[in-house]
Amino acid sequence: REEAVHEETRPTDVNALLGSVCADLSEMGLDVSFTEGDRTVMRYRPDALRRAFRNVIENAVRYGGKARVKTEISTDGLDVIVEDDGPGIPEDQRERVFDPFVRLEDSRNRSTGGAGLGLSIARSVLRSHGGEIELLDGPPAFRVRLHLPHV
């Protein structure tokens, strides 16, 4: 939370930032693809966004085997869409997964899950930018929409 508040905003090319995150994760052997949308430069806190994007993308790969990432211009901002082929999150658990230290996966195996902070951090970062994060059912895939307003 502190990182999201104390970093200065600066002009940020979200496509370039996402491309870099996806390339880094691909180089680590994760199945991540990125489809670049229209170039969008707005004033954000790029280090905080990088962390939020990475958390969501890593979750997609961890629980869905792969992540397909794209950007879309919306009427009031920019949407980052992260899709995976996993089972999704039951609708009655979707708000709960944003609580710190909550993991729906029961085992303590680090290969199947982290500490349960990824989505909580991502939501905090998005909200600090005036945005929001949504969990959406397909078809055909489970999707996370990270919305950033025009600023």
CNS distance restraints for C-alpha pairs under 8 A (distance, minus, plus):
assign (resid   1 and name CA) (resid   5 and name CA) 6.55 0.50 0.50
assign (resid   1 and name CA) (resid 121 and name CA) 7.16 0.50 0.50
assign (resid   1 and name CA) (resid 124 and name CA) 6.31 0.50 0.50
assign (resid   1 and name CA) (resid 125 and name CA) 7.15 0.50 0.50
assign (resid   2 and name CA) (resid   6 and name CA) 6.10 0.50 0.50
assign (resid   3 and name CA) (resid   7 and name CA) 6.07 0.50 0.50
assign (resid   3 and name CA) (resid  48 and name CA) 6.54 0.50 0.50
assign (resid   4 and name CA) (resid  45 and name CA) 7.19 0.50 0.50
assign (resid   4 and name CA) (resid  48 and name CA) 5.38 0.50 0.50
assign (resid   4 and name CA) (resid 124 and name CA) 7.53 0.50 0.50
assign (resid   4 and name CA) (resid 125 and name CA) 5.53 0.50 0.50
assign (resid   4 and name CA) (resid 128 and name CA) 6.52 0.50 0.50
assign (resid   5 and name CA) (resid 128 and name CA) 6.92 0.50 0.50
assign (resid   7 and name CA) (resid  45 and name CA) 5.98 0.50 0.50
assign (resid   7 and name CA) (resid  47 and name CA) 7.66 0.50 0.50
assign (resid   7 and name CA) (resid  48 and name CA) 7.64 0.50 0.50
assign (resid   8 and name CA) (resid  44 and name CA) 7.98 0.50 0.50
assign (resid   8 and name CA) (resid  45 and name CA) 6.04 0.50 0.50
assign (resid   9 and name CA) (resid  43 and name CA) 5.50 0.50 0.50
assign (resid   9 and name CA) (resid  44 and name CA) 4.70 0.50 0.50
assign (resid   9 and name CA) (resid  45 and name CA) 4.55 0.50 0.50
assign (resid   9 and name CA) (resid  46 and name CA) 7.51 0.50 0.50
assign (resid  10 and name CA) (resid  42 and name CA) 7.68 0.50 0.50
assign (resid  10 and name CA) (resid  43 and name CA) 4.81 0.50 0.50
assign (resid  10 and name CA) (resid  44 and name CA) 5.64 0.50 0.50
assign (resid  10 and name CA) (resid  45 and name CA) 6.41 0.50 0.50
assign (resid  10 and name CA) (resid  46 and name CA) 7.63 0.50 0.50
assign (resid  11 and name CA) (resid  41 and name CA) 5.94 0.50 0.50
assign (resid  11 and name CA) (resid  42 and name CA) 5.16 0.50 0.50
assign (resid  11 and name CA) (resid  43 and name CA) 4.38 0.50 0.50
assign (resid  11 and name CA) (resid  44 and name CA) 6.47 0.50 0.50
assign (resid  12 and name CA) (resid  17 and name CA) 7.67 0.50 0.50
assign (resid  12 and name CA) (resid  40 and name CA) 7.94 0.50 0.50
assign (resid  12 and name CA) (resid  41 and name CA) 5.11 0.50 0.50
assign (resid  12 and name CA) (resid  42 and name CA) 5.40 0.50 0.50
assign (resid  12 and name CA) (resid  43 and name CA) 5.82 0.50 0.50
assign (resid  12 and name CA) (resid  44 and name CA) 6.01 0.50 0.50
assign (resid  12 and name CA) (resid  45 and name CA) 7.72 0.50 0.50
assign (resid  12 and name CA) (resid  46 and name CA) 6.40 0.50 0.50
assign (resid  13 and name CA) (resid  17 and name CA) 6.27 0.50 0.50
assign (resid  13 and name CA) (resid  39 and name CA) 6.92 0.50 0.50
assign (resid  13 and name CA) (resid  40 and name CA) 5.62 0.50 0.50
assign (resid  13 and name CA) (resid  41 and name CA) 4.36 0.50 0.50
assign (resid  13 and name CA) (resid  42 and name CA) 6.82 0.50 0.50
assign (resid  14 and name CA) (resid  18 and name CA) 6.02 0.50 0.50
assign (resid  14 and name CA) (resid  39 and name CA) 7.64 0.50 0.50
assign (resid  14 and name CA) (resid  40 and name CA) 6.21 0.50 0.50
assign (resid  14 and name CA) (resid  41 and name CA) 6.56 0.50 0.50
assign (resid  14 and name CA) (resid  42 and name CA) 7.93 0.50 0.50
assign (resid  15 and name CA) (resid  19 and name CA) 5.90 0.50 0.50
assign (resid  15 and name CA) (resid  36 and name CA) 6.00 0.50 0.50
assign (resid  15 and name CA) (resid  37 and name CA) 7.04 0.50 0.50
assign (resid  15 and name CA) (resid  38 and name CA) 7.96 0.50 0.50
assign (resid  15 and name CA) (resid  39 and name CA) 6.33 0.50 0.50
assign (resid  15 and name CA) (resid  40 and name CA) 6.98 0.50 0.50
assign (resid  15 and name CA) (resid  71 and name CA) 7.22 0.50 0.50
assign (resid  16 and name CA) (resid  20 and name CA) 6.16 0.50 0.50
assign (resid  17 and name CA) (resid  21 and name CA) 6.36 0.50 0.50
assign (resid  17 and name CA) (resid  46 and name CA) 7.53 0.50 0.50
assign (resid  17 and name CA) (resid  50 and name CA) 6.91 0.50 0.50
assign (resid  18 and name CA) (resid  22 and name CA) 6.03 0.50 0.50
assign (resid  18 and name CA) (resid  34 and name CA) 7.71 0.50 0.50
assign (resid  18 and name CA) (resid  50 and name CA) 7.45 0.50 0.50
assign (resid  18 and name CA) (resid  53 and name CA) 7.35 0.50 0.50
assign (resid  19 and name CA) (resid  23 and name CA) 5.99 0.50 0.50
assign (resid  19 and name CA) (resid  34 and name CA) 6.51 0.50 0.50
assign (resid  19 and name CA) (resid  36 and name CA) 7.63 0.50 0.50
assign (resid  20 and name CA) (resid  24 and name CA) 6.12 0.50 0.50
assign (resid  21 and name CA) (resid  25 and name CA) 6.31 0.50 0.50
assign (resid  21 and name CA) (resid  50 and name CA) 6.93 0.50 0.50
assign (resid  21 and name CA) (resid  53 and name CA) 7.63 0.50 0.50
assign (resid  21 and name CA) (resid  54 and name CA) 6.50 0.50 0.50
assign (resid  22 and name CA) (resid  26 and name CA) 6.06 0.50 0.50
assign (resid  22 and name CA) (resid  32 and name CA) 6.09 0.50 0.50
assign (resid  22 and name CA) (resid  33 and name CA) 6.71 0.50 0.50
assign (resid  22 and name CA) (resid  34 and name CA) 6.51 0.50 0.50
assign (resid  23 and name CA) (resid  27 and name CA) 6.11 0.50 0.50
assign (resid  23 and name CA) (resid  32 and name CA) 7.91 0.50 0.50
assign (resid  24 and name CA) (resid  28 and name CA) 6.47 0.50 0.50
assign (resid  25 and name CA) (resid  29 and name CA) 6.72 0.50 0.50
assign (resid  25 and name CA) (resid  30 and name CA) 5.63 0.50 0.50
assign (resid  25 and name CA) (resid  31 and name CA) 7.93 0.50 0.50
assign (resid  25 and name CA) (resid  32 and name CA) 6.86 0.50 0.50
assign (resid  26 and name CA) (resid  30 and name CA) 4.87 0.50 0.50
assign (resid  26 and name CA) (resid  31 and name CA) 6.09 0.50 0.50
assign (resid  26 and name CA) (resid  32 and name CA) 5.68 0.50 0.50
assign (resid  26 and name CA) (resid  33 and name CA) 7.87 0.50 0.50
assign (resid  30 and name CA) (resid  61 and name CA) 6.98 0.50 0.50
assign (resid  30 and name CA) (resid  66 and name CA) 7.24 0.50 0.50
assign (resid  31 and name CA) (resid  61 and name CA) 6.83 0.50 0.50
assign (resid  31 and name CA) (resid  65 and name CA) 7.16 0.50 0.50
assign (resid  31 and name CA) (resid  66 and name CA) 4.80 0.50 0.50
assign (resid  31 and name CA) (resid  67 and name CA) 6.42 0.50 0.50
assign (resid  32 and name CA) (resid  57 and name CA) 7.90 0.50 0.50
assign (resid  32 and name CA) (resid  61 and name CA) 7.50 0.50 0.50
assign (resid  32 and name CA) (resid  66 and name CA) 5.79 0.50 0.50
assign (resid  32 and name CA) (resid  67 and name CA) 4.79 0.50 0.50
assign (resid  32 and name CA) (resid  68 and name CA) 5.96 0.50 0.50
assign (resid  32 and name CA) (resid  69 and name CA) 7.51 0.50 0.50
assign (resid  33 and name CA) (resid  67 and name CA) 6.39 0.50 0.50
assign (resid  33 and name CA) (resid  68 and name CA) 4.98 0.50 0.50
assign (resid  33 and name CA) (resid  69 and name CA) 6.06 0.50 0.50
assign (resid  34 and name CA) (resid  68 and name CA) 6.06 0.50 0.50
assign (resid  34 and name CA) (resid  69 and name CA) 4.69 0.50 0.50
assign (resid  34 and name CA) (resid  70 and name CA) 5.69 0.50 0.50
assign (resid  35 and name CA) (resid  68 and name CA) 7.83 0.50 0.50
assign (resid  35 and name CA) (resid  69 and name CA) 6.24 0.50 0.50
assign (resid  35 and name CA) (resid  70 and name CA) 4.77 0.50 0.50
assign (resid  35 and name CA) (resid  71 and name CA) 7.21 0.50 0.50
assign (resid  36 and name CA) (resid  70 and name CA) 5.87 0.50 0.50
assign (resid  36 and name CA) (resid  71 and name CA) 6.17 0.50 0.50
assign (resid  37 and name CA) (resid  70 and name CA) 6.65 0.50 0.50
assign (resid  37 and name CA) (resid  71 and name CA) 5.04 0.50 0.50
assign (resid  37 and name CA) (resid  72 and name CA) 5.89 0.50 0.50
assign (resid  37 and name CA) (resid  73 and name CA) 7.73 0.50 0.50
assign (resid  38 and name CA) (resid  71 and name CA) 7.67 0.50 0.50
assign (resid  38 and name CA) (resid  72 and name CA) 7.35 0.50 0.50
assign (resid  38 and name CA) (resid  73 and name CA) 7.24 0.50 0.50
assign (resid  40 and name CA) (resid  78 and name CA) 7.96 0.50 0.50
assign (resid  42 and name CA) (resid 150 and name CA) 6.77 0.50 0.50
assign (resid  42 and name CA) (resid 151 and name CA) 5.80 0.50 0.50
assign (resid  43 and name CA) (resid 151 and name CA) 5.79 0.50 0.50
assign (resid  44 and name CA) (resid  49 and name CA) 7.77 0.50 0.50
assign (resid  44 and name CA) (resid 129 and name CA) 7.00 0.50 0.50
assign (resid  44 and name CA) (resid 151 and name CA) 7.72 0.50 0.50
assign (resid  45 and name CA) (resid  49 and name CA) 6.30 0.50 0.50
assign (resid  46 and name CA) (resid  50 and name CA) 5.94 0.50 0.50
assign (resid  47 and name CA) (resid  51 and name CA) 6.42 0.50 0.50
assign (resid  48 and name CA) (resid  52 and name CA) 6.37 0.50 0.50
assign (resid  48 and name CA) (resid 125 and name CA) 6.21 0.50 0.50
assign (resid  49 and name CA) (resid  53 and name CA) 6.00 0.50 0.50
assign (resid  49 and name CA) (resid 122 and name CA) 7.98 0.50 0.50
assign (resid  49 and name CA) (resid 125 and name CA) 6.60 0.50 0.50
assign (resid  49 and name CA) (resid 126 and name CA) 7.55 0.50 0.50
assign (resid  50 and name CA) (resid  54 and name CA) 6.00 0.50 0.50
assign (resid  51 and name CA) (resid  55 and name CA) 6.13 0.50 0.50
assign (resid  51 and name CA) (resid 122 and name CA) 7.35 0.50 0.50
assign (resid  52 and name CA) (resid  56 and name CA) 6.41 0.50 0.50
assign (resid  52 and name CA) (resid 118 and name CA) 7.50 0.50 0.50
assign (resid  52 and name CA) (resid 119 and name CA) 7.81 0.50 0.50
assign (resid  52 and name CA) (resid 121 and name CA) 6.46 0.50 0.50
assign (resid  52 and name CA) (resid 122 and name CA) 4.14 0.50 0.50
assign (resid  52 and name CA) (resid 123 and name CA) 7.68 0.50 0.50
assign (resid  52 and name CA) (resid 125 and name CA) 6.43 0.50 0.50
assign (resid  52 and name CA) (resid 126 and name CA) 7.63 0.50 0.50
assign (resid  53 and name CA) (resid  57 and name CA) 6.09 0.50 0.50
assign (resid  53 and name CA) (resid 122 and name CA) 7.17 0.50 0.50
assign (resid  54 and name CA) (resid  58 and name CA) 5.91 0.50 0.50
assign (resid  55 and name CA) (resid  59 and name CA) 6.22 0.50 0.50
assign (resid  55 and name CA) (resid 118 and name CA) 5.03 0.50 0.50
assign (resid  55 and name CA) (resid 119 and name CA) 6.83 0.50 0.50
assign (resid  55 and name CA) (resid 121 and name CA) 8.00 0.50 0.50
assign (resid  55 and name CA) (resid 122 and name CA) 6.79 0.50 0.50
assign (resid  56 and name CA) (resid  60 and name CA) 6.32 0.50 0.50
assign (resid  56 and name CA) (resid  82 and name CA) 7.47 0.50 0.50
assign (resid  56 and name CA) (resid 118 and name CA) 6.88 0.50 0.50
assign (resid  56 and name CA) (resid 119 and name CA) 6.67 0.50 0.50
assign (resid  56 and name CA) (resid 122 and name CA) 7.14 0.50 0.50
assign (resid  56 and name CA) (resid 144 and name CA) 7.74 0.50 0.50
assign (resid  57 and name CA) (resid  61 and name CA) 6.42 0.50 0.50
assign (resid  57 and name CA) (resid  67 and name CA) 6.11 0.50 0.50
assign (resid  57 and name CA) (resid  69 and name CA) 7.85 0.50 0.50
assign (resid  57 and name CA) (resid  82 and name CA) 6.63 0.50 0.50
assign (resid  58 and name CA) (resid  62 and name CA) 5.99 0.50 0.50
assign (resid  58 and name CA) (resid  67 and name CA) 7.89 0.50 0.50
assign (resid  59 and name CA) (resid  63 and name CA) 6.00 0.50 0.50
assign (resid  59 and name CA) (resid  64 and name CA) 7.77 0.50 0.50
assign (resid  59 and name CA) (resid 118 and name CA) 7.79 0.50 0.50
assign (resid  60 and name CA) (resid  64 and name CA) 5.17 0.50 0.50
assign (resid  60 and name CA) (resid  65 and name CA) 6.90 0.50 0.50
assign (resid  60 and name CA) (resid  66 and name CA) 6.18 0.50 0.50
assign (resid  60 and name CA) (resid  67 and name CA) 5.37 0.50 0.50
assign (resid  60 and name CA) (resid  82 and name CA) 7.35 0.50 0.50
assign (resid  60 and name CA) (resid  83 and name CA) 6.98 0.50 0.50
assign (resid  60 and name CA) (resid  84 and name CA) 5.42 0.50 0.50
assign (resid  60 and name CA) (resid  86 and name CA) 7.59 0.50 0.50
assign (resid  61 and name CA) (resid  65 and name CA) 4.53 0.50 0.50
assign (resid  61 and name CA) (resid  66 and name CA) 4.26 0.50 0.50
assign (resid  61 and name CA) (resid  67 and name CA) 5.43 0.50 0.50
assign (resid  61 and name CA) (resid  84 and name CA) 7.05 0.50 0.50
assign (resid  62 and name CA) (resid  66 and name CA) 7.62 0.50 0.50
assign (resid  62 and name CA) (resid 112 and name CA) 6.38 0.50 0.50
assign (resid  62 and name CA) (resid 113 and name CA) 7.24 0.50 0.50
assign (resid  63 and name CA) (resid  86 and name CA) 5.64 0.50 0.50
assign (resid  63 and name CA) (resid  87 and name CA) 7.70 0.50 0.50
assign (resid  63 and name CA) (resid 112 and name CA) 7.45 0.50 0.50
assign (resid  64 and name CA) (resid  84 and name CA) 4.94 0.50 0.50
assign (resid  64 and name CA) (resid  85 and name CA) 4.68 0.50 0.50
assign (resid  64 and name CA) (resid  86 and name CA) 3.49 0.50 0.50
assign (resid  64 and name CA) (resid  87 and name CA) 7.01 0.50 0.50
assign (resid  64 and name CA) (resid  88 and name CA) 7.92 0.50 0.50
assign (resid  65 and name CA) (resid  84 and name CA) 6.95 0.50 0.50
assign (resid  65 and name CA) (resid  85 and name CA) 6.59 0.50 0.50
assign (resid  65 and name CA) (resid  86 and name CA) 6.76 0.50 0.50
assign (resid  66 and name CA) (resid  84 and name CA) 5.64 0.50 0.50
assign (resid  66 and name CA) (resid  85 and name CA) 6.89 0.50 0.50
assign (resid  67 and name CA) (resid  82 and name CA) 6.29 0.50 0.50
assign (resid  67 and name CA) (resid  83 and name CA) 5.60 0.50 0.50
assign (resid  67 and name CA) (resid  84 and name CA) 5.01 0.50 0.50
assign (resid  68 and name CA) (resid  81 and name CA) 7.95 0.50 0.50
assign (resid  68 and name CA) (resid  82 and name CA) 5.63 0.50 0.50
assign (resid  68 and name CA) (resid  83 and name CA) 5.08 0.50 0.50
assign (resid  68 and name CA) (resid  84 and name CA) 6.43 0.50 0.50
assign (resid  69 and name CA) (resid  80 and name CA) 7.12 0.50 0.50
assign (resid  69 and name CA) (resid  81 and name CA) 5.65 0.50 0.50
assign (resid  69 and name CA) (resid  82 and name CA) 4.58 0.50 0.50
assign (resid  69 and name CA) (resid  83 and name CA) 6.50 0.50 0.50
assign (resid  70 and name CA) (resid  80 and name CA) 5.85 0.50 0.50
assign (resid  70 and name CA) (resid  81 and name CA) 5.34 0.50 0.50
assign (resid  70 and name CA) (resid  82 and name CA) 6.76 0.50 0.50
assign (resid  71 and name CA) (resid  78 and name CA) 7.01 0.50 0.50
assign (resid  71 and name CA) (resid  79 and name CA) 5.65 0.50 0.50
assign (resid  71 and name CA) (resid  80 and name CA) 4.55 0.50 0.50
assign (resid  71 and name CA) (resid  81 and name CA) 6.14 0.50 0.50
assign (resid  72 and name CA) (resid  78 and name CA) 5.91 0.50 0.50
assign (resid  72 and name CA) (resid  79 and name CA) 5.15 0.50 0.50
assign (resid  72 and name CA) (resid  80 and name CA) 6.48 0.50 0.50
assign (resid  72 and name CA) (resid  81 and name CA) 7.71 0.50 0.50
assign (resid  73 and name CA) (resid  77 and name CA) 6.17 0.50 0.50
assign (resid  73 and name CA) (resid  78 and name CA) 4.64 0.50 0.50
assign (resid  73 and name CA) (resid  79 and name CA) 6.18 0.50 0.50
assign (resid  74 and name CA) (resid  78 and name CA) 5.43 0.50 0.50
assign (resid  74 and name CA) (resid  79 and name CA) 6.50 0.50 0.50
assign (resid  76 and name CA) (resid 149 and name CA) 5.80 0.50 0.50
assign (resid  76 and name CA) (resid 150 and name CA) 6.16 0.50 0.50
assign (resid  77 and name CA) (resid 147 and name CA) 7.05 0.50 0.50
assign (resid  77 and name CA) (resid 148 and name CA) 5.55 0.50 0.50
assign (resid  77 and name CA) (resid 149 and name CA) 4.05 0.50 0.50
assign (resid  77 and name CA) (resid 150 and name CA) 4.47 0.50 0.50
assign (resid  78 and name CA) (resid 147 and name CA) 5.84 0.50 0.50
assign (resid  78 and name CA) (resid 148 and name CA) 5.18 0.50 0.50
assign (resid  78 and name CA) (resid 149 and name CA) 6.26 0.50 0.50
assign (resid  78 and name CA) (resid 150 and name CA) 7.10 0.50 0.50
assign (resid  79 and name CA) (resid 145 and name CA) 6.32 0.50 0.50
assign (resid  79 and name CA) (resid 146 and name CA) 5.57 0.50 0.50
assign (resid  79 and name CA) (resid 147 and name CA) 4.52 0.50 0.50
assign (resid  79 and name CA) (resid 148 and name CA) 6.28 0.50 0.50
assign (resid  80 and name CA) (resid 145 and name CA) 5.73 0.50 0.50
assign (resid  80 and name CA) (resid 146 and name CA) 5.01 0.50 0.50
assign (resid  80 and name CA) (resid 147 and name CA) 6.42 0.50 0.50
assign (resid  81 and name CA) (resid 143 and name CA) 6.60 0.50 0.50
assign (resid  81 and name CA) (resid 144 and name CA) 5.77 0.50 0.50
assign (resid  81 and name CA) (resid 145 and name CA) 4.73 0.50 0.50
assign (resid  81 and name CA) (resid 146 and name CA) 6.45 0.50 0.50
assign (resid  82 and name CA) (resid 143 and name CA) 5.52 0.50 0.50
assign (resid  82 and name CA) (resid 144 and name CA) 5.17 0.50 0.50
assign (resid  82 and name CA) (resid 145 and name CA) 6.58 0.50 0.50
assign (resid  83 and name CA) (resid 141 and name CA) 5.99 0.50 0.50
assign (resid  83 and name CA) (resid 142 and name CA) 5.60 0.50 0.50
assign (resid  83 and name CA) (resid 143 and name CA) 4.37 0.50 0.50
assign (resid  83 and name CA) (resid 144 and name CA) 6.50 0.50 0.50
assign (resid  84 and name CA) (resid 141 and name CA) 5.72 0.50 0.50
assign (resid  84 and name CA) (resid 142 and name CA) 5.55 0.50 0.50
assign (resid  84 and name CA) (resid 143 and name CA) 6.60 0.50 0.50
assign (resid  85 and name CA) (resid 141 and name CA) 5.34 0.50 0.50
assign (resid  85 and name CA) (resid 142 and name CA) 6.41 0.50 0.50
assign (resid  86 and name CA) (resid 141 and name CA) 7.45 0.50 0.50
assign (resid  86 and name CA) (resid 142 and name CA) 6.72 0.50 0.50
assign (resid  87 and name CA) (resid 142 and name CA) 7.30 0.50 0.50
assign (resid  88 and name CA) (resid 137 and name CA) 7.16 0.50 0.50
assign (resid  88 and name CA) (resid 142 and name CA) 5.35 0.50 0.50
assign (resid  89 and name CA) (resid  93 and name CA) 6.58 0.50 0.50
assign (resid  89 and name CA) (resid  94 and name CA) 6.18 0.50 0.50
assign (resid  89 and name CA) (resid 135 and name CA) 7.98 0.50 0.50
assign (resid  90 and name CA) (resid  94 and name CA) 6.45 0.50 0.50
assign (resid  93 and name CA) (resid  97 and name CA) 6.48 0.50 0.50
assign (resid  94 and name CA) (resid  98 and name CA) 7.53 0.50 0.50
assign (resid  94 and name CA) (resid 135 and name CA) 6.98 0.50 0.50
assign (resid  95 and name CA) (resid  99 and name CA) 7.64 0.50 0.50
assign (resid  96 and name CA) (resid 102 and name CA) 7.16 0.50 0.50
assign (resid  97 and name CA) (resid 102 and name CA) 5.74 0.50 0.50
assign (resid  97 and name CA) (resid 103 and name CA) 6.68 0.50 0.50
assign (resid  97 and name CA) (resid 104 and name CA) 7.33 0.50 0.50
assign (resid  97 and name CA) (resid 116 and name CA) 7.84 0.50 0.50
assign (resid  97 and name CA) (resid 119 and name CA) 6.83 0.50 0.50
assign (resid  97 and name CA) (resid 120 and name CA) 7.49 0.50 0.50
assign (resid  98 and name CA) (resid 102 and name CA) 7.43 0.50 0.50
assign (resid  98 and name CA) (resid 117 and name CA) 7.90 0.50 0.50
assign (resid  98 and name CA) (resid 119 and name CA) 5.31 0.50 0.50
assign (resid  98 and name CA) (resid 120 and name CA) 4.49 0.50 0.50
assign (resid  98 and name CA) (resid 123 and name CA) 7.12 0.50 0.50
assign (resid  99 and name CA) (resid 117 and name CA) 7.72 0.50 0.50
assign (resid  99 and name CA) (resid 119 and name CA) 7.95 0.50 0.50
assign (resid  99 and name CA) (resid 120 and name CA) 5.76 0.50 0.50
assign (resid 100 and name CA) (resid 116 and name CA) 6.05 0.50 0.50
assign (resid 100 and name CA) (resid 117 and name CA) 5.15 0.50 0.50
assign (resid 100 and name CA) (resid 120 and name CA) 5.61 0.50 0.50
assign (resid 101 and name CA) (resid 115 and name CA) 5.71 0.50 0.50
assign (resid 101 and name CA) (resid 116 and name CA) 4.05 0.50 0.50
assign (resid 101 and name CA) (resid 117 and name CA) 5.45 0.50 0.50
assign (resid 102 and name CA) (resid 115 and name CA) 7.73 0.50 0.50
assign (resid 102 and name CA) (resid 116 and name CA) 4.85 0.50 0.50
assign (resid 102 and name CA) (resid 117 and name CA) 7.36 0.50 0.50
assign (resid 103 and name CA) (resid 113 and name CA) 7.51 0.50 0.50
assign (resid 103 and name CA) (resid 115 and name CA) 7.43 0.50 0.50
assign (resid 103 and name CA) (resid 116 and name CA) 5.07 0.50 0.50
assign (resid 105 and name CA) (resid 112 and name CA) 7.62 0.50 0.50
assign (resid 105 and name CA) (resid 113 and name CA) 7.16 0.50 0.50
assign (resid 107 and name CA) (resid 112 and name CA) 7.84 0.50 0.50
assign (resid 108 and name CA) (resid 113 and name CA) 7.53 0.50 0.50
assign (resid 109 and name CA) (resid 113 and name CA) 6.66 0.50 0.50
assign (resid 110 and name CA) (resid 114 and name CA) 5.80 0.50 0.50
assign (resid 114 and name CA) (resid 118 and name CA) 7.96 0.50 0.50
assign (resid 116 and name CA) (resid 120 and name CA) 7.80 0.50 0.50
assign (resid 117 and name CA) (resid 121 and name CA) 6.01 0.50 0.50
assign (resid 118 and name CA) (resid 122 and name CA) 6.17 0.50 0.50
assign (resid 119 and name CA) (resid 123 and name CA) 6.04 0.50 0.50
assign (resid 120 and name CA) (resid 124 and name CA) 6.25 0.50 0.50
assign (resid 121 and name CA) (resid 125 and name CA) 6.19 0.50 0.50
assign (resid 122 and name CA) (resid 126 and name CA) 6.17 0.50 0.50
assign (resid 122 and name CA) (resid 133 and name CA) 7.72 0.50 0.50
assign (resid 123 and name CA) (resid 127 and name CA) 6.00 0.50 0.50
assign (resid 123 and name CA) (resid 132 and name CA) 6.58 0.50 0.50
assign (resid 123 and name CA) (resid 133 and name CA) 5.95 0.50 0.50
assign (resid 124 and name CA) (resid 128 and name CA) 6.06 0.50 0.50
assign (resid 125 and name CA) (resid 129 and name CA) 6.59 0.50 0.50
assign (resid 126 and name CA) (resid 130 and name CA) 6.51 0.50 0.50
assign (resid 126 and name CA) (resid 131 and name CA) 4.81 0.50 0.50
assign (resid 126 and name CA) (resid 132 and name CA) 5.35 0.50 0.50
assign (resid 126 and name CA) (resid 133 and name CA) 6.81 0.50 0.50
assign (resid 126 and name CA) (resid 146 and name CA) 7.23 0.50 0.50
assign (resid 126 and name CA) (resid 147 and name CA) 7.35 0.50 0.50
assign (resid 126 and name CA) (resid 148 and name CA) 6.91 0.50 0.50
assign (resid 127 and name CA) (resid 131 and name CA) 4.80 0.50 0.50
assign (resid 127 and name CA) (resid 132 and name CA) 5.55 0.50 0.50
assign (resid 129 and name CA) (resid 148 and name CA) 6.85 0.50 0.50
assign (resid 129 and name CA) (resid 149 and name CA) 7.56 0.50 0.50
assign (resid 130 and name CA) (resid 148 and name CA) 6.89 0.50 0.50
assign (resid 130 and name CA) (resid 149 and name CA) 6.47 0.50 0.50
assign (resid 131 and name CA) (resid 146 and name CA) 7.45 0.50 0.50
assign (resid 131 and name CA) (resid 147 and name CA) 5.21 0.50 0.50
assign (resid 131 and name CA) (resid 148 and name CA) 4.60 0.50 0.50
assign (resid 131 and name CA) (resid 149 and name CA) 5.88 0.50 0.50
assign (resid 132 and name CA) (resid 146 and name CA) 5.99 0.50 0.50
assign (resid 132 and name CA) (resid 147 and name CA) 5.26 0.50 0.50
assign (resid 132 and name CA) (resid 148 and name CA) 7.01 0.50 0.50
assign (resid 133 and name CA) (resid 144 and name CA) 6.98 0.50 0.50
assign (resid 133 and name CA) (resid 145 and name CA) 5.61 0.50 0.50
assign (resid 133 and name CA) (resid 146 and name CA) 4.51 0.50 0.50
assign (resid 133 and name CA) (resid 147 and name CA) 6.18 0.50 0.50
assign (resid 134 and name CA) (resid 144 and name CA) 5.65 0.50 0.50
assign (resid 134 and name CA) (resid 145 and name CA) 5.11 0.50 0.50
assign (resid 134 and name CA) (resid 146 and name CA) 6.56 0.50 0.50
assign (resid 135 and name CA) (resid 142 and name CA) 7.76 0.50 0.50
assign (resid 135 and name CA) (resid 143 and name CA) 6.07 0.50 0.50
assign (resid 135 and name CA) (resid 144 and name CA) 4.71 0.50 0.50
assign (resid 135 and name CA) (resid 145 and name CA) 6.54 0.50 0.50
assign (resid 136 and name CA) (resid 142 and name CA) 6.14 0.50 0.50
assign (resid 136 and name CA) (resid 143 and name CA) 5.06 0.50 0.50
assign (resid 136 and name CA) (resid 144 and name CA) 6.01 0.50 0.50
assign (resid 136 and name CA) (resid 145 and name CA) 7.46 0.50 0.50
assign (resid 137 and name CA) (resid 141 and name CA) 6.72 0.50 0.50
assign (resid 137 and name CA) (resid 142 and name CA) 4.90 0.50 0.50
assign (resid 137 and name CA) (resid 143 and name CA) 6.18 0.50 0.50
assign (resid 138 and name CA) (resid 142 and name CA) 5.07 0.50 0.50
assign (resid 138 and name CA) (resid 143 and name CA) 6.60 0.50 0.50
